[in-house]
Amino acid sequence: MANRYIDTHTVRQGVTGSSYYVNAVYPDIPVQDSDYYVITTLEDRLDLLAYSFYNDSSLWWIIASANALPGDSIHPPVGTQLRIPLNVQTIVSNYKRINLSI
C-alpha cells in the first residue's frame, strides 16, 4: 500500500524547535470532456474506484477533490453522480508542483 504521508512536509519552528506537519494542498480539477461519470452504489468506495480507473487506489483524493467530497470518508453517498477525471498525469503533476513550493 502506498504511503499517504510521502508528500507531507514537516516544518520546524525557530524558537521552540518543535516540528509540525503541513497539510497537503490539492489542485483545482476543472471539468473536461474526457471526464467519466458514474452513479454510486452501496459497494462503491473512493479507493476502489481509483483502482478501477487509475490502477492506483492511493489516488482516491482525485475523485474526492473533483466532486468536492469531504475527506472524512471513502464511502461516497449512494446514488450520487461522481465525476471521474481521466487526466491523472496533469492532476498529479499540479499536486506535486503546489506542494513542493510549500
C-alpha positions as CSV (number, residue, x, y, z in Angstrom):
1,M,0.0,0.0,0.0
2,A,1.2,3.5,-0.8
3,N,2.4,5.7,2.0
4,R,0.0,8.6,2.1
5,Y,2.5,10.7,4.1
6,I,5.2,10.6,1.5
7,D,4.4,14.1,0.2
8,T,3.7,15.5,3.7
9,H,6.2,18.1,4.8
10,T,7.3,18.9,8.3
11,V,8.3,22.3,9.4
12,R,10.4,23.2,12.3
13,Q,9.6,26.3,14.3
14,G,12.6,28.5,15.0
15,V,12.1,29.4,18.7
16,T,10.8,26.2,20.2
17,G,12.4,23.8,17.7
18,S,9.2,21.7,17.6
19,S,8.0,20.2,14.3
20,Y,4.6,20.1,12.8
21,Y,3.0,18.7,9.6
22,V,2.0,21.0,6.8
23,N,-1.4,20.0,5.2
24,A,-1.3,19.0,1.6
25,V,-2.9,21.4,-0.8
26,Y,-5.0,19.8,-3.6
27,P,-5.2,21.4,-7.0
28,D,-8.4,22.6,-8.6
29,I,-9.7,19.9,-11.1
30,P,-11.7,21.6,-13.9
31,V,-14.4,19.7,-15.8
32,Q,-13.1,18.3,-19.1
33,D,-14.8,16.5,-22.0
34,S,-12.7,13.4,-21.2
35,D,-14.2,13.0,-17.7
36,Y,-16.2,9.9,-16.9
37,Y,-19.3,9.8,-14.8
38,V,-20.7,7.0,-12.5
39,I,-23.7,6.7,-10.2
40,T,-22.5,5.2,-6.9
41,T,-23.9,2.1,-5.4
42,L,-23.6,0.7,-1.8
43,E,-20.4,-1.2,-2.7
44,D,-18.5,1.8,-4.1
45,R,-15.6,3.3,-2.2
46,L,-13.3,6.0,-3.5
47,D,-10.2,3.9,-3.2
48,L,-11.8,1.1,-5.2
49,L,-13.0,3.5,-7.9
50,A,-9.5,5.0,-8.1
51,Y,-8.0,1.5,-8.5
52,S,-10.6,0.6,-11.2
53,F,-10.0,3.8,-13.2
54,Y,-6.3,4.6,-12.4
55,N,-4.8,1.2,-11.3
56,D,-3.8,3.1,-8.1
57,S,-6.0,3.2,-5.0
58,S,-3.9,5.9,-3.4
59,L,-5.3,8.4,-6.0
60,W,-8.8,8.3,-4.4
61,W,-8.2,12.0,-3.4
62,I,-8.6,13.0,-7.1
63,I,-12.2,11.7,-7.2
64,A,-12.9,13.3,-3.8
65,S,-11.5,16.7,-4.9
66,A,-13.2,16.7,-8.3
67,N,-16.5,16.1,-6.6
68,A,-16.0,18.3,-3.5
69,L,-16.5,15.4,-1.2
70,P,-15.5,15.7,2.5
71,G,-12.3,14.0,3.4
72,D,-13.7,12.1,6.3
73,S,-15.0,9.0,4.5
74,I,-14.0,6.9,1.5
75,H,-17.7,5.9,1.1
76,P,-19.5,8.3,-1.3
77,P,-23.2,8.8,-0.8
78,V,-25.2,6.1,-2.6
79,G,-26.9,7.3,-5.7
80,T,-24.5,10.2,-6.2
81,Q,-23.2,11.0,-9.7
82,L,-19.4,11.2,-9.4
83,R,-17.1,12.8,-11.9
84,I,-14.0,10.7,-12.6
85,P,-11.3,12.9,-14.1
86,L,-9.1,10.9,-16.6
87,N,-6.3,13.4,-17.0
88,V,-4.5,11.9,-14.0
89,Q,-0.9,12.8,-15.0
90,T,-1.8,16.5,-15.2
91,I,-3.6,16.5,-11.8
92,V,-0.7,14.6,-10.1
93,S,1.9,17.0,-11.6
94,N,-0.1,20.0,-10.4
95,Y,-0.4,18.4,-6.9
96,K,3.4,17.9,-6.7
97,R,4.1,21.4,-8.1
98,I,1.8,23.1,-5.5
99,N,3.1,21.0,-2.5
100,L,6.8,21.2,-3.3
101,S,6.5,25.0,-3.1
102,I,5.1,24.9,0.4
